[in-house]
Amino acid sequence: MATSSSSIPSNAPHPMPPASADLATTWAFLEEGVDHIMTKLQTGVSYSKYMGLYTVAYNYCTSSRMHGSPDNTVGTGNRTGANLMGSDLYNNLIRYFVTHLKSLKEQSDVVQDEALLRYYATEWDRYTTGANYINRLFTYLNRHWVKRERDEGRKGVYPVYTLALVQWKSNFFLHVQSKNGKLAGAILRLIERQRNGESIDQGLVKKVVDSFVSLGLDEGDINKASLDVYKEHLETPFLEATEKYYQQESEAFLAESSVSDYLKKAEERLREEEDRVDRYLNTETRKQLVSKCEHVLIRQHSELMWESFQNLLDFDKDEDLQRMYALLSRIPEGLEPLRKKFEEHVKKAGLTAVSKLVGEGSEGADGLDPKAYVDALLEVHRKNSETVTRSFRGEAGFVASLDKACREFVNRNAATGPSTTKSPELLAKHADMLLRKNNKMAEEEDLEGALNRVMILFKYVEDKDVFQTFYTTKLSKRLIHGVSASDESEASMISKLKEACGFEYT
């Protein structure tokens, strides 16, 4: 065999060995093909060449059943025949990967940042594509020897493609990362540049990030995805860098900008970070990333937002209120201070409206026009109800704050004084005027709508029995004197009261 080999020029391809060939001859042929696939695949591999490699690997793995000899068992205990042959090929593959990756390590030492990422991504593509082909070349090895080894509990043995990834991680990835997290650092610096407004190659980042995910390995189940490498080497430093970046940015931004501008900025940044996950990070990072950003961008500045809320209400800054609500709703208890402030704001608005009305009248509270009184209360309710719907998305807590405030100013204000009967009396008088024939308002606009507005305030009246007393008296007089606007309107109002209070009410 040695004589035959010496007659072949050193650069000539090895001839396809026979099925009975020894390891050295077999591996020389296989290694040449493996190296071509791993380093020169772009030049192509003929079908006959590929099938030749497959056949030689298959023949070697199965030949021991026909040609096994006692010599084959040296150093393998009771592992003989095909067991030994499989081990020979497997160990030679490991040695090949280690040697191949050594040259990549040396080249990676002289590049950094984006150049390193491009080098890494290019080599990763070449390596994994080649490893996929080689994995298929050694299908028989995977199905029989590797499977049997793993079934017997030898967890350090993997199918060839997984073996290639394990070797990449051990002999290349960890080498690059060991230099102060050089690879992850290059990714983080690109991300920071993007946060600063620069355009970056997101496809490049995604390719490198995806390799971190691919390198994860669950020793218990190698077919199960594992994010251990991704989390340790990228996600953890990424989250730390994110927190530091936004702490600095938010403090600097607030030092020279208004809270309104900050709300826009925070909203924009949160949207960007969620988009970042979609573009090139693993989806498992989303929850932690959003949580981290919410803490830094919202929680740490929530006091400032709460303090500026009143100013936004006073000047009807709807868009800013919407943003503040959306941001603070993302953190626990973020909205409660707003609900309390909103309640006080509505209550104050109601009391002020009535005080102004009383102050304008020459007879004070005693000569108050029921319609003017009801309209003033309704206007406060309408305006703030719209704010709840538009700015706070109709959230139940703000609805409750609105109701509580309205209940307070409807029953206790400058017109009522200490009396609990004044408000229901004025409301009943207003309803009476609406339901009379000579009511100009009923002619000019929708009477049904006006009655519905009466019911809005009726809901807040605490002493509904007082309203009933006044209303019943007025109703009797309208009916006796025949001055009702219409039977339909009377029936409609009674129906509304029954619906609000139960059938026994009227």
Secondary structure, DSSP 8 states (H G I E B T S, - for coil): -HHHHHTS-TTS------TT--HHHHHHHHHHHHHHHHH-GGG---HHHHHHHHHHHHHHHHHHHHH--GGGGTTSTT--THHHHHHHHHHHHHHHHHHHHHHHHHHHTT--HHHHHHHHHHHHHHHHHHHHHHHHHTHHIIIIIIHHHHHTT-TT---HHHHHHHHHIIIIIHHHHTTTSHHHHHHHHHHHHHHTT----HHHHHHHHHHHHHT---TT-TTS---HHHIIIIIHHHHHHHHHHHHHHHHHHHHHS-HHHHHHHHHHHHHHHHHHHHHHS-TTHHHHHHHHHHHHHTGGGHHHHHHHHHHHHHTT-HHHHHHHHHHHTTSTTSSHHHHHHHHHHHHHHHHHHHHHHHHHSTTGGGG--HHHHHHHHHHHHHHHHHHHHHHSTT-HHHHHHHHHHHHHHHHSSTTTTT-SSHHHHHHHHHHHHHTBTT-HHHHHS-HHHHHHHHHHHHTT-S-HHHHHHHHHHHHHHHHHHT-BS-HHHHHHHHHHHHHHH-GGG-
